[in-house]
Amino acid sequence: MLSSDTVDMAADMGAAAFASLRGVASKAAATVAINATATATATAAASAAATATATVDPDKWKNGYYVPSTEERLAEMAGRDSYMDQPRHSVNMLWFCAALLLLATLRHIAITVERRVPWVRARLTQPGSAAVRWRALSRAVTIRRYKGVSVLAWGSIIAMSLFATIYCFAIQPYYRPNYMYGSPPLALRSGVMAIALLPVSMIVGLKITPVPWLTGLSYAELNVYHRWFSRVMLFLSVVHTVPFVIQYGQQSFLSTWYHVSAHYIVWTGIASLALLIWIVFSSFLPLRNRAYEFFVVQHILTSVLFVFFMYLHCGLLMDSRKYVSATICIWAGSVAARTFMHTIPRLIRGERKFRRAAYPSLVEALPGLVRITVPVGRDVLWHPGQHVFLRWGGLKNAHQNHPYSVVNAKLDPSDAMVLLVKVEQGISRSLHDEVQRHCVSYGPDDSLLTAHESEFPSITKLMIVDGPYGAAFPYRMYDQLVLLAGGSGAASIIAPFQAWCAHQAANLAIGRLQDVPPRVTMLWAIRDPNHRVWYEPLLRDAYDQCVSLGIEVDVHIYVTRQTSPEVAEKGLASAPIASAPIASAELKDEATARHPWMAEHGIGLATVPQPSFMVRTGRPNLSAILPNLWERSRGRVACLACGSAPFMGDVERGVTRQQQTIARGTSAITDLAYIAEAYTW
């Protein structure tokens, strides 16, 4: 019989066993439950994946970015500088250019009215009036030039640059959420603005367009805008390119973009940008001066290639191709006008001749200079201050096309055109050497020979004339002239001198009197005394005409280089030489009778200014000479100057100080116009 202890022990062992079995069962149940849950989760996930696969098209994703539908793209662009709104930016750029053109046109209209309406001119030239002082004050600011560019031109250039920059970056956003929503708005905006500048830059860079007629600016003055507008266009083109690179780089799409670069939009854009960079940087003045002939040829060729690639690049995107087409039309119209500018007047006159403006011309080799006399007759009419382009040498020099100032005025319809070309490296040196080879009359040391000793070597060559171009000098407006030139710059002031003298003679012939006695002063600085043969005969003719009319005239020639003994022996010593003054009473009486203003203004016979034609040594001290000239001047005075940069800087400072004096009301000058010509464009 079992004891109670044994039974209790067995009971305890059974309970423990039961408990152990129950724990095992619980763990097993938990494991089953976990497995069941995992299976259900996996099933649900698979079901969800299957559902997602069934509802989302794999083609809607590309490189990890969602590809939106057209409706989604439009919703994203709405009110955020959308693709469809981009053409408005190019139109706004054109409106800004039109505003600049309008301001220049209004200024030209005001100047034209003053010149052609006598009562307006009289009111604006009242001594000491507010109009006189305000005009002088404004000119004291605007006639200044920095880096060869006037203050007014700098104002337009800065305004264009600021407008392009602010307008381009002020509009948000710059980018879309990703490239699948479209191109960066900043890139599109700057691109259409750049393409809008293309026809503008072209029209201010050509020789024959309506812009000079509207603004009164010569094509040489407009060429500054041509260069700077092209630089603004390059800036906008770079801004157009950079956002594409940035966005594609940030979204790891550059490799794909590289692979699709075979698309014409990409590679034509790269080609256009590369050509534009070259066009802009090759147009800087130092590079142009080093090889001008090469610059002209490559500039034309690269510009044609640039327009061609831009036409391809624009494709049918928005309306950008219209601007390229307009550029081509502007260029073609200008070329046609230049081609027929001499033929059309002949046809209008009834001359049934359809030929080029080519003339057999006399070419003479002077010391350091070539004189070309072109018998244009009635075919070419030019005004004082204008220039022409000459081409000679046939196909060999077909690419050569250089501007030269017309030295003489067109006083008679049959007058020939005289041009003086300074001998430098290039085609002018080749022409000078050609004349010497075919007509040798002096050795290499030609500094000892003058026109008085032997006739200059000469040949006859066919010259093709293109022009004239440039703004004409309004010589009829001014009572007195101040002509300042350095070296070959005298070519720009002799024609105005001649035309002004002829105008004074015409006034005397019809008995038209002036309130202010006419007066002209000329200062010409040259390095070598031999250079006097360049322009002295023409100066003498104009000088003698002024003397015969009783006009006060002073011509001063400064020779800055030491005179050699040989030259002195030849009679060219640079000592003061005065022309014969008006000495006889008969001449004085005749001068007084022909000029009643002498008595009206208290100028007695004893105080009649003596004309002078002086040759001096040394450099002219313009800072001391110009104030004396201004003190002796009165009425409407025109100051014409042409020379090197240091020479022009001295003249500019002297004119600026005198404008300030006029603005203070302490000068007898009522209108001081400053017309400056430069050696380079």
Number of C-alpha atoms within 10 A of each C-alpha: 3 6 7 9 9 10 11 11 11 12 12 12 12 12 12 12 12 12 12 12 12 12 12 12 12 12 12 12 12 12 12 12 12 12 12 12 12 12 12 12 12 12 12 12 12 12 12 12 12 11 11 11 11 10 9 10 9 10 8 12 13 10 10 8 12 15 17 15 12 10 9 12 16 17 12 17 19 13 9 17 19 20 17 11 14 19 18 13 20 22 14 14 21 17 12 16 16 13 12 14 16 14 12 19 19 13 14 17 15 11 13 12 13 18 14 11 10 11 11 12 15 10 13 18 21 16 20 17 14 14 16 22 25 16 18 26 19 13 19 21 15 16 21 17 16 9 7 12 15 16 15 15 16 18 12 17 17 13 14 18 18 13 13 20 16 10 16 23 14 10 13 11 15 18 19 18 11 16 17 15 19 17 18 24 24 24 21 24 27 27 24 25 28 26 22 25 22 20 21 21 22 21 21 24 23 18 22 23 18 11 20 19 14 16 18 20 17 19 24 19 19 21 20 19 21 20 19 19 23 22 19 21 25 20 17 23 23 17 21 23 18 13 19 19 13 15 19 16 13 10 13 12 16 16 11 11 16 11 10 13 14 11 11 15 17 15 16 21 19 16 15 24 19 13 18 22 16 14 23 16 12 15 15 11 12 10 13 16 13 10 12 16 18 14 17 16 13 13 17 12 12 16 17 14 16 20 19 15 21 23 20 17 21 22 13 11 10 14 14 22 18 16 21 21 13 15 21 17 13 18 18 12 14 16 15 11 16 15 15 15 18 20 19 16 14 17 12 9 8 9 11 11 10 12 10 14 18 18 17 15 20 17 25 23 25 28 23 16 20 23 20 22 19 22 19 19 15 14 13 21 17 19 21 26 27 22 23 20 17 17 18 19 14 12 8 8 12 10 14 20 20 16 16 19 24 24 25 25 24 21 15 10 12 14 17 20 21 20 21 23 24 20 19 12 9 12 17 16 16 13 19 25 15 16 21 21 12 11 15 13 14 15 10 7 8 13 18 17 19 20 11 10 9 10 14 21 18 22 17 14 17 16 23 21 20 22 22 21 20 22 19 15 19 15 20 12 15 19 22 25 24 22 23 25 26 21 19 21 22 26 25 28 26 24 26 25 27 24 22 27 23 17 15 21 18 12 13 15 10 8 11 11 14 14 12 17 20 25 22 24 20 24 21 24 28 22 18 17 25 21 20 22 15 23 16 13 11 16 20 14 12 21 27 16 18 25 21 14 18 23 24 19 23 21 21 20 26 24 26 17 14 13 17 14 10 12 17 14 10 13 10 18 21 22 12 15 14 15 16 11 13 17 9 9 10 10 15 16 12 14 20 18 12 16 21 15 17 19 12 12 11 9 15 12 14 7 9 16 17 17 23 20 20 17 22 18 20 15 14 18 9 16 12 10 12 18 15 11 12 19 12 11 25 21 21 19 23 22 21 23 27 25 23 17 15 9 17 20 14 15 23 19 17 18 23 22 14 23 28 20 19 25 24 15 18 13 20 17 26 26 23 26 18 18 14 16 18 14 10 12 12
